[in-house]
Amino acid sequence: MGSLLGASVWTQAQEGDAPLASLKTVPVPGPSDAVLSEFVRDKRAAIQLGKALFWDMQVGSDHKQACASCHFQAGADNRIRNQLNPGLIAGDKTFQVGGPNHVLTAEDFPFTRHLNPDRADSRTSEKNDVASSQGAFRADFISGGGKEPDRCLDLPEAVEKGGNGFHVGALNVRQVESRNTPTTINAVFNFRNFWDGRAVSDFNGVDPFGRRNPNALVFKEIDGQLQQIPIAILFSSLASQASGPPVSAFEMSCNGRPFIELGRNLLKVKPLGKQKVHRTDSVLGPVADPRGDGLNVSYGDLIRKAFQPAYWRNGRVRVAPQERSMDLVRRASEAGGGRGPGSRGPETVEHIEANFALFFGLSLQLYQATLVADDTPFDKFLEGNKSALTPQQRKGLNVFIGQGKCINCHGGAELTNASVRNVLNERLERMFMGDGAQAVYDNGFYNIGVRPTSEDLGVGGKDPFGNPLSETRIAQQGKTHLLGKPFDRSKEPDVQPGDRVAVDGAFKTPGLRNVELTGPYFHNGGNATLKQVVEFYNRGGDFAEENRADLDPDIQPLGLSEAQQDDLVAFLLALTDDRVRFERAPFDHPALCITNGHAEEEMETPNGGEVKTAKDLLRCIAPVGRQGSRTALKPFLDGQTTPQTGQWDRPTGR
């Protein structure tokens, strides 16, 4: 095979710490069977539960926002209307690419422009907006709706006090996330998840933060008595990740909705009760309701079948209420709100409700662990099929592992240094940074000069408990107990208080399979095409000089010719798994209607300045069975249009 690639670069790729290989050679990470069996008694039922919860629109407070609403296109999001956030600069509510409800076009990209795309010093303009995913309207939770959307109180101050920019005049629009949506496909190979790594590897059964949250406890029956215990399920960053968005006031929830309330609501509804499930769905087909929408089993039935009884069977438990501001209590009372903001004192809930975050996180992780794309032309080539790559793609592979230096961050079979295998080999690493001085950083997280470091610290930020997100800074503070196992201080760099750390502005290196279908690109979504991405790296980033102290040393002008850049793009196209492209099992799915911005005729200030909530346009996707679709998924912006009238002309339910 060396003769196909050029002996020197192929040898380099094979002899590194994480040599290139088919992804089929890598075991799917996750907790051991012994650990998992403490919680899960029927893995198949848990996967069914996870897929149902992932795709169910009823998980959102408004019964429109599913986890899949931001992960429906090759595990990512290719919507183009109302997908802009004004950026993370403190106090910045001004849109530069376009305002709320803007329709993205090719002319909007890249967000940072150059007179000569090969020269970083030819920058002509830059915009700090973020292309991401629309989520929830800004509102406060009052009470759960069960079979109906939650009762929530719209926040007029979102408009009256400037809010966060997501309004047109006195018309509230859906908020948009502050970082671009990564794909869920192959995310199981990441040691940590989210761009800033805040979804840690050891799941605490409650939220994304593992041991960092000292109050994270689950309810377990021990010797007939119900006890609250801490847990740490290793190699479960997908479970940690899954526990965040359902209660996020930006993504899926009204502000202040507890996970317990979500559980209480979902236990009352028919799973996927507003969506068609294909009779040949590879996971849900056996439990699809042949008489109509949804499943023929309840969420309670699936939980009781999937999970050990010690975590759900002990009747009713008392839990502390979620704190609410007095202003919200007052306004909820005026609005006729019942249980919720006005609650005082402990609340009695069902055991199965109290542990709902545990069930949600673990079941989604087990489902997402099946979403492994390992049958790309590149994988087939590495397995010995020499004709799987075209001659141009083989040239592009040479660039990838040679002059392009891509392999230095996108290493191993997983094509990311943020993988479980690579991070376990070395969680912290010393490296000479872009300014030539040595520093310690979190392995797999790099500052590549997409935006100025000060705009978004990435893994250099903090968690809700005041701890650094960075494992390097945690170790520097002597808090390695927060990192959990298998952190071994003897094999990691000894980070002293005065040592230089380079983590600010660093983000998780994404895997590259199916990258053709997961645009826009980078954590800010500021590039629309793979050619723009290659041009970015070829000129040595966009803000390398500004970020020099934290910059990855491989971010420098590469000197690739136009032909080499085209070859590299051609190679990246060989990373698409046709099962993903055509949504074949395990990438098949139920029907889904996703919010798709707001009707143009609605985008006017209401008469008299009364604050209102915009009507949604919906884009509906048909259910797909295990054999997949005849229609291939397309790259971002490819032939995409937005509807001019609502496909589901209903108010938001509040």
Secondary structure, 3 states (H helix, E strand, C coil): CHHHHCHHHHHHHHHCCCCCCCHHHCCCCCCCHHHHHCCECCHHHHHHHHHHHHHCHHHCCCCCCCHHHHCCECCECCCCECCEECCCCCCCCCCCCCCCCCECCHHHCCCEEECCCCCHHHEEEECCCEECCECCCCEEEEECCCCCCCEEEECCHHHHCCCCCCEECCEECCCECCCCCCCCCCHHHECCECCCCCECCCECCCCCCHHHCCCCCEEEEECCEEEEECCCECCCHHHHHHCCHHHCCCCCCCECCCHHHHHHHHCCCCCCCCCCCCCCCCCCHHHECCCCCCECCCHHHHHHHHECHHHCCCCEEEECCCCCCHHHHHHHHHCCCCCCCCCCCCEEEEHHHHCHHHHHHHHHHHHHCCCCCCCCHHHHHHCCCCCCCCHHHHHHHHHHHCCCCHHHCCCCCCCCCCEHHHHHHCCEEEEECCCCCEEEEECCEEECCCCCHHHCCECCCECCCCCECCHHHHHHCCCHHHHCCCCCCCCCCCCCCCCCECCCCEEECCCCCCHHHCCCECCCCCECCHHHHHHHHHCCCCCCCCCHHHECCCCCCCCCCHHHHHHHHHHHHCCCCHHHHCCCCCCCECCEEEEEEECHHHCCCCHHHCCEECCEEEEEECCECCCCCCCCCCCCCCCCCCCCCCCCCCCCCC
